[in-house]
Amino acid sequence: MLELITAGESHGAGILCVLSGFPAGFEIDLEAVCAELTRRQNCAGRSSRKDLEKNAVEVLSGMRQGRTIGSPITIFIRNADSTIDKRKPNPVPRPGHAELPGMIRYGTKDATDIAERASARETAGRVAGGAICSQLLAELGVHVFGCTIAIGSEWAEAFEIPESAIALEELRALRNSNPYYAVQATGQWDRILSGAEKEGDTVGGVFGVISVGAPPGLGRPVQWTGNLDGRIARSLMSIQAVKAVEFGAGAAGIELTGSEYHGNIEMNAEGEPAHTTRTHGGILGGMTDGTPITVRCAVKPIPTTGRDMTSVNLETGEAVKRKTERHDICAVPAASVIGEHVLAFELCRATLERFGASSVDELRERIASVD
Ligand SMILES: Cc1cc2nc3c(=O)[nH]c(=O)nc-3n(C[C@H](O)[C@H](O)[C@H](O)COP(=O)(O)O)c2cc1C
């Protein structure tokens, strides 16, 4: 089974990603992996914290002469400067962060112990591992994509769901032309971000992830734990600050009647039976149905703000002001990059589970045999 774990702290030596169960014989484009880390780092909404992040990857295991060999792939992304041991104890948890429940859970009065691991810096590891999965999927004709849809409550113009790799690549070119990673950024977003920054505040928003080319039947629906929509939702929800995940029409689907929502099944251009609507988001009964997978994720505003935050000193029990610290203004563009590769990991895992292969050649043969 494909597994991805991460290790490392925000101001520690760096972030490690271990991708285990990846097939042998795949040539990883490490520059492309670094480019995805840079995309995660250099976008609208980020603070100067990103300057600490170096996007060079060191491969510690799992590859020989540029190709995977079937053993766990370990990637190390070194931080520019490790200050974790120099950071002063901080007994005051930030409202809305992981610090208060973490301090209770781990029996510490030092919020830094918790914040170091809860930080979204961890997701550099998920982007690195997921980017490797994205590359394998692309070779198999499955393409993943993430973009910003709303900053605050200001939505970008809706776009048509891409039905082919070519249509998806057109969206990718548009998305890569702006720092919000939106297919069409609105002129309002600069104003919203600079306004929030001026007010010492932060904003949330919505990002979307899409995949085209996934074959029908990925997912293991005979047991609820194997349902692919559940697995994708869990992984996306585990991204820091993501608070809602919806497929296809999502919650807005309640406005439709059954016949509007479900549409029909008809023979498509390839001569295959397929649904005519996209409301279900590409997954039915926990399995891909061959139509594009479309998911939206709502991201809450960043917990650390420049405003006075009232909290409690856990050493003394006193009500105090928690001092602010360097923070992002909006996580949505960066989260769209993380979400894209989180989706890639889940689709890669489901593909390997469905076709079970130890090498890329074997995987290609098995996929071809059911085509
Ligand atoms: C890309 C990204 C960047 C983030 N940057 C910050 C930040 O600068 N300051 C902060 O307090 N929280 C930041 N967060 C959010 C916190 O990590 C997150 O809210 C916290 O760990 C609690 O987890 P939860 O919101 O998932 O419950 C960021 C999240 C993401 C996805």
The ligand as a Tripos MOL2 file, in Angstrom:
@<TRIPOS>MOLECULE
LIG
   31    33     1     0     0
SMALL
NO_CHARGES

@<TRIPOS>ATOM
      1 C1         -0.3720   27.3110    3.7850 C.3       1 LIG1
      2 C2         -0.7780   27.5940    5.2020 C.ar      1 LIG1
      3 C3         -0.1440   28.6160    5.9040 C.ar      1 LIG1
      4 C4         -0.5120   28.9080    7.2120 C.ar      1 LIG1
      5 N1          0.1250   29.9380    7.8570 N.ar      1 LIG1
      6 C5         -0.2330   30.2570    9.1450 C.ar      1 LIG1
      7 C6          0.3870   31.3500    9.8390 C.ar      1 LIG1
      8 O1          1.2510   32.0560    9.3060 O.2       1 LIG1
      9 N2         -0.0170   31.5880   11.1120 N.ar      1 LIG1
     10 C7         -0.9950   30.8540   11.7250 C.ar      1 LIG1
     11 O2         -1.3260   31.1190   12.8630 O.2       1 LIG1
     12 N3         -1.5920   29.8260   11.0860 N.ar      1 LIG1
     13 C8         -1.2410   29.5010    9.8250 C.ar      1 LIG1
     14 N4         -1.8800   28.4640    9.1730 N.ar      1 LIG1
     15 C9         -2.9780   27.7580    9.8410 C.3       1 LIG1
     16 C10        -2.5570   26.9190   11.0320 C.3       1 LIG1
     17 O3         -1.4530   26.1020   10.7190 O.3       1 LIG1
     18 C11        -3.7340   26.0790   11.5040 C.3       1 LIG1
     19 O4         -4.8890   26.8600   11.5940 O.3       1 LIG1
     20 C12        -3.4440   25.4800   12.8770 C.3       1 LIG1
     21 O5         -2.3950   24.5500   12.7530 O.3       1 LIG1
     22 C13        -4.6730   24.7930   13.4960 C.3       1 LIG1
     23 O6         -5.1350   23.7600   12.6640 O.3       1 LIG1
     24 P1         -6.6450   23.7390   12.0940 P.3       1 LIG1
     25 O7         -6.9370   25.1280   11.6660 O.co2     1 LIG1
     26 O8         -6.5790   22.7760   10.9380 O.co2     1 LIG1
     27 O9         -7.5360   23.2750   13.1790 O.co2     1 LIG1
     28 C14        -1.5330   28.1540    7.8470 C.ar      1 LIG1
     29 C15        -2.1650   27.1170    7.1450 C.ar      1 LIG1
     30 C16        -1.8080   26.8430    5.8270 C.ar      1 LIG1
     31 C17        -2.5210   25.7570    5.0680 C.3       1 LIG1
@<TRIPOS>BOND
     1     1     2 1
     2     2     3 ar
     3     2    30 ar
     4     3     4 ar
     5     4     5 ar
     6     4    28 ar
     7     5     6 ar
     8     6     7 ar
     9     6    13 1
    10     7     8 2
    11     7     9 ar
    12     9    10 ar
    13    10    11 2
    14    10    12 ar
    15    12    13 ar
    16    13    14 ar
    17    14    15 1
    18    14    28 ar
    19    15    16 1
    20    16    17 1
    21    16    18 1
    22    18    19 1
    23    18    20 1
    24    20    21 1
    25    20    22 1
    26    22    23 1
    27    23    24 1
    28    24    25 2
    29    24    26 1
    30    24    27 1
    31    28    29 ar
    32    29    30 ar
    33    30    31 1
@<TRIPOS>SUBSTRUCTURE
     1 LIG1         1 GROUP 0 **** ****
